[in-house]
Amino acid sequence: MLQYLELVALNALPGLTVMMVLIIIVGRLASVRNLATLWVLAVVYLLAYACLLAPAVGFFRILQWNWQGKILTAIVALLAILFTRALKPADFGLRWRIATGSQWALLAGIGAMIALPFAIIALAHGRAMMPATRETLAFQLIMPGVDEELLFRGYFQTRLNAVFHKPWNVLGAQMGWGLPLTAIAFAMVHMSMVGRHFRVEWSIPIALYALMQGLILGWLRERTASLWPCTVAHNLANGVVAVWSFVGA
């Protein structure tokens, strides 16, 4: 148990610290006084890591990918959304209908997300970056867009929008500081990981790639007012890398 708590702390606290500092700085620049929401966001962030790093149980122990962690993280994000009394689920993007006139934005966002992985493939010189298995393909086409979009574009970006508001219009999408801050948090999560044996793995290129994804997905979330386009775009992007792993294996 102690080792598990240490892993959660080592993985979560660096990114959490950086994000809290950035949010406080932005809060002062934007003359925002009420930052009490930060405490709630910090708790949800820690809970998400606790779920992601929880030891696998039962059937999940024989799987190659962390299905259990992703499912638990998605549940935490969904509960956080449902228990936010000041906002309705639709405010977090839990709605099927996209914003009027956003059909072309939907296609553009999904197209950009599908094209973006080829930059990473090029950096890897065409080598396989994932295990070439059917489980890999299924996992990448289903899970990352579910828990990460619920947590980042759904919960975090919406709550930060409520704090900083959305004064800018970018290509038809109304947005504010919540979008870049969420994109940075998304990049921080993907930049490094402390493993079970306290082995640290980190990558600046992956962080930059995740930052670009976060900006595109954040814009798509605001432009369409829905999370499902982000989820589809995210999973398709991961699917491109998974399919390429079969080709490059």
PEQUIQUI-V31104 format. One record per backbone hydrogen bond with DSSP energy under -1.0 kcal/mol. NH is the residue of the N-H (numbers start at 1). CO is the residue of the C=O. E is the energy in kcal/mol with one decimal. If there is no record, write none. Layout:
NH CO E
NH CO E
This chain:
5 1 -2.4
6 2 -2.3
7 3 -2.2
8 4 -2.2
9 5 -2.4
10 6 -2.9
11 7 -2.1
12 8 -2.6
13 9 -2.4
16 12 -2.5
17 13 -2.8
18 14 -2.2
19 15 -2.5
20 16 -2.4
21 17 -2.2
22 18 -2.4
23 19 -2.7
24 20 -2.3
25 21 -2.4
26 22 -2.8
27 23 -2.5
28 24 -1.9
29 25 -2.3
30 26 -2.7
32 27 -3.5
35 33 -1.2
38 35 -1.8
39 36 -1.3
41 37 -2.4
42 38 -2.5
43 39 -1.9
44 40 -2.3
45 41 -2.5
46 42 -2.3
47 43 -2.5
48 44 -2.3
49 45 -1.8
50 46 -2.4
51 47 -2.2
52 48 -2.5
53 49 -2.2
60 57 -1.5
61 58 -1.7
62 59 -1.5
67 65 -2.0
70 66 -1.9
71 67 -2.6
72 68 -2.6
73 69 -2.2
74 70 -2.3
75 71 -2.0
76 72 -2.3
77 73 -2.5
78 74 -2.4
79 75 -2.6
80 76 -2.5
81 77 -2.0
82 78 -2.6
83 79 -2.1
84 81 -1.3
85 83 -1.1
87 84 -1.1
91 88 -1.3
92 89 -1.1
93 90 -1.5
94 89 -2.0
95 93 -2.1
99 224 -2.3
102 99 -1.8
106 102 -2.4
107 103 -2.0
108 104 -2.5
109 105 -2.8
110 106 -2.3
111 107 -2.5
112 108 -2.4
113 109 -2.1
114 110 -2.1
115 111 -2.0
116 112 -2.1
118 115 -1.3
119 116 -2.0
121 117 -2.4
122 118 -2.0
123 119 -2.1
124 120 -1.8
125 122 -1.7
126 121 -2.9
127 124 -1.7
133 131 -2.1
137 133 -1.7
138 134 -2.6
139 135 -3.0
140 136 -2.6
141 137 -1.6
143 139 -2.3
146 143 -1.2
147 143 -1.6
148 144 -1.7
150 146 -1.8
151 147 -2.1
152 148 -2.9
154 149 -2.7
155 150 -2.3
156 151 -2.8
157 152 -3.0
159 155 -2.5
160 156 -2.6
161 157 -2.0
162 158 -1.7
163 159 -1.0
164 160 -3.0
165 161 -2.5
168 175 -2.8
170 173 -2.7
173 170 -1.8
175 168 -2.9
179 176 -1.3
181 177 -2.1
182 178 -1.9
183 179 -2.4
184 180 -2.3
185 181 -2.2
186 182 -2.5
187 183 -2.0
188 184 -2.6
189 185 -2.0
190 186 -1.3
191 187 -1.1
193 201 -2.2
195 199 -2.8
198 195 -2.1
201 193 -2.5
203 191 -2.5
207 203 -1.6
208 204 -2.6
209 205 -2.4
210 206 -2.7
211 207 -2.3
212 208 -2.3
213 209 -2.3
214 210 -2.9
215 211 -2.2
216 212 -2.2
217 213 -3.2
218 214 -2.2
219 215 -2.1
220 216 -2.6
221 217 -2.4
222 218 -1.9
223 219 -2.8
224 220 -2.3
225 221 -1.6
227 93 -2.7
231 227 -2.3
232 228 -2.6
233 229 -2.5
234 230 -2.8
235 231 -2.3
236 232 -2.3
237 233 -2.1
238 234 -2.2
239 235 -2.3
240 236 -1.9
241 237 -1.4
242 238 -2.1
243 239 -3.0
244 240 -2.3
245 241 -1.4
247 243 -1.5
248 244 -3.5
